[in-house]
Amino acid sequence: MQAFLRGHPTTHFFCLRLTDRSHDVGSAHVELQRPFLKWAGGKTKLVPAIGAVVPLTATRLVEPFVGSGAVALNLGLPTSLLADTNADLIAVYQRLRDAPEAFIAECHDLFSAEANSAAVYYQRREEFNATTDPARRASLFVYLNRHGYNGLCRYNARGGFNVPFGRYAAPYFPRAEMLTFHVLLQRCTLLHADFRAVLAQAGAGDFVYCDPPYVPASATANFTAYARTAFGPQEQSDLAACCHAARQRGAIVALSNHDTPETRALYAGADECHELLVRRQISCHGANRTQARELLVVYRPAA
Ligand SMILES: C[S@@+](CC[C@H](N)C(=O)[O-])C[C@H]1O[C@@H](n2cnc3c(N)ncnc32)[C@H](O)[C@@H]1O
């Protein structure tokens, strides 16, 4: 797939009209792999646009905000450094990498018609928050991800997972997707770390893709709240500085964010700025969709 997706875009404006799983590139029909976890801001649909800016010389993917791993899964670079500050997420990937059969069986045991009820969900959510057994916590995380509201991952101030029950007809057990991800993990290094520590490791030969929590799409009421979030203006500006520094060390860096005056100012020093029109699902039942303007900025070191 990489051969189809690589190559520089001829235009600076992509309009993405993709189905969930596939994309036509020239005469080739490329099937996109789906991650086994649902994740807010998952980037499966942006893979063709991201793949188009990956240089043929890149030998390692560095993803400081890996989330569900949709990008790593589909770019197919020889090795990857995958990182995130979500400790549960990284623990799940470690378990899937090291004990695939046992882990998939443990997760599968949690999926049944009886287990798809609010009562079982809340009991397991309580168990997840109380257990000190890492293997049990990892399998419960996969259950909660598929049975919780909209695949959200949210914790309260005490660190307790607090997403409500999702009320899906029959949650899908992603066995095939877990096996595919296990294969990917064999050539990955996993890191539970902040983006600053991860980007500091990027240099020549690396393609870095950053998919941070986005700045608010518009300067409305949520802007004040945004300044107080764990990923506020200070983090956005540190991230822009880290991208620039990684480029100075020879890495090629791509980054997604909303298309706002703030992000355009932060990334004014980037070498390319691609505008993307992305279809968004705004309710968990797929009926409500909207389009959002995003930027894909690229830093390329001087040849
Ligand atoms: C938009 S999601 C990434 C989605 C991913 N590209 C995908 O396709 O699923 C942003 C991710 O950044 C992580 N994150 C938030 N703050 C972070 C930080 N300071 N350093 C590293 N990761 C962070 C979150 O846990 C989340 O997984």
The ligand as a MOL file (V3000), in Angstrom:
LIG
                    3D

  0  0  0     0  0            999 V3000
M  V30 BEGIN CTAB
M  V30 COUNTS 27 29 0 0 0
M  V30 BEGIN ATOM
M  V30 1 C -6.5460 12.7510 18.5460 0
M  V30 2 S -5.9490 11.4510 19.5330 0 CHG=1
M  V30 3 C -4.9060 10.5800 18.4020 0
M  V30 4 C -5.7170 9.7120 17.4860 0
M  V30 5 C -4.8940 8.7880 16.5840 0
M  V30 6 N -4.2120 9.5120 15.5390 0
M  V30 7 C -5.7860 7.7340 15.9570 0
M  V30 8 O -5.8280 7.5830 14.7240 0
M  V30 9 O -6.4860 7.0480 16.7120 0 CHG=-1
M  V30 10 C -4.8340 12.2740 20.5990 0
M  V30 11 C -4.0280 11.3570 21.5250 0
M  V30 12 O -3.0820 12.1650 22.2420 0
M  V30 13 C -2.8870 11.6070 23.5290 0
M  V30 14 N -2.2930 12.6870 24.3610 0
M  V30 15 C -2.9120 13.7130 25.0010 0
M  V30 16 N -1.9950 14.5150 25.5960 0
M  V30 17 C -0.7720 13.9970 25.2960 0
M  V30 18 C 0.5700 14.3930 25.5950 0
M  V30 19 N 0.8370 15.4760 26.3420 0
M  V30 20 N 1.5960 13.6540 25.0860 0
M  V30 21 C 1.3340 12.5360 24.3470 0
M  V30 22 N 0.0770 12.0970 24.0540 0
M  V30 23 C -0.9520 12.8230 24.5110 0
M  V30 24 C -4.2710 11.1450 23.9420 0
M  V30 25 O -4.1910 10.1380 24.9350 0
M  V30 26 C -4.8240 10.6330 22.5910 0
M  V30 27 O -4.6170 9.2380 22.4590 0
M  V30 END ATOM
M  V30 BEGIN BOND
M  V30 1 1 1 2
M  V30 2 1 2 3
M  V30 3 1 2 10
M  V30 4 1 3 4
M  V30 5 1 4 5
M  V30 6 1 5 6
M  V30 7 1 5 7
M  V30 8 2 7 8
M  V30 9 1 7 9
M  V30 10 1 10 11
M  V30 11 1 11 12
M  V30 12 1 11 26
M  V30 13 1 12 13
M  V30 14 1 13 14
M  V30 15 1 13 24
M  V30 16 1 14 15
M  V30 17 1 14 23
M  V30 18 2 15 16
M  V30 19 1 16 17
M  V30 20 1 17 18
M  V30 21 2 17 23
M  V30 22 1 18 19
M  V30 23 2 18 20
M  V30 24 1 20 21
M  V30 25 2 21 22
M  V30 26 1 22 23
M  V30 27 1 24 25
M  V30 28 1 24 26
M  V30 29 1 26 27
M  V30 END BOND
M  V30 END CTAB
M  END
